[in-house]
């Protein structure tokens, strides 16, 4: 029995402790450049707002429009069409004409205005426009963000840097529905959208401070 108990102890081994310290040192090293920290902050705030709104949009539509599964499914199909058109082809044209920083700011601002407008959308048409702006913003912002991270990170650390960004994005994906749900229940559905708008204001400030010295000039041909 003693041997069995000794064999099943859950005390951390030296290898586990070293791995944990290595991951922490790696994250600190990756986040040392202020430009990377700004991009990580933008990614976190953007995902916190976007995923949070996705979690409560169904509740909002049920309450405001008395929608069931069919109209909600059509609405999300509409979002899918927008995302497919932009990320499936239009983003290439936009990238050739605009800097990644410009596209990043455009995406943040589009999402911010879309979320701000949702509570003032009493009709289905206005709802499609406001939430469509949100989807356009997300479809433009995420590719630009990934491109900027890849451009700024050293070649030998691009994978690690993208992994750190994804880690913070995953954390935002967990916290987003919790935060928006609390706002929805405690303050009302409008505040969930307006809270997302507030996060986009902060993300815009971070984006305006960002200077992508390595980006090439836009191609107009």
C-alpha positions, 0 to 999 in steps of 0.5 A: 500500500505504501508503494502504491501511495508513493507512486500516485503522489501529485507533487510537481516533478522538477521537469514539470516545474522547469517546463512551467518556468520555461513557458513563463520566460518565453511569454515574458520574452515574447511580450517584451516589445511594446508593439507586440503587447499592443497587438496582444491587447487589441486581440484580447479586447476584440475577442472579448467583445466579439465572442461576448456578443455572440453569446447574448445575441440570440437572447437579444433577438428572442427578446426583441423580435420573438425569434425562434431557431429559423430566423436566427439561423438565417441571420447567422447564415447572413453573417457567414456569407459576409465573412466568406466574401471578405476573407475568401477574396476581398481581403486580398484586394484590401491588403494590396490597397491599404496598410495592415494598420489601417485595416486593423483600425477599420475593423475595430471601428466597424465592430464598435459602431455596429455594436453601438447601433444594435440597441437602436435597431428596432427593425430587422433591416436595421439589425442586419445592418448594425450586426453586419457592420460588426461581422465586417469589422471582425472579418477585416480585423483578424487577418490584419492582426495576424499579418501584423504579428507575423511581420513584427515577430522575429522569423525564428519566433513567429510560431511562438508569438502567434501562440502567445496571441492565441493564448490571450485570445482563448482567455478572452473567448472564455471571459467574453460570454461571462462578462456579457452575460452578467451585463445582460442580466444585471444592467440590460441587454443594451449594456452588453453591446455598449460594453463591447463598444467601450472595449473597441474604444480602448482597442482603437486607442491602442491601434492609433499608438501602433507604428508598423515601421516594417510595413510596405507601402500600399500597392495601388496596381 
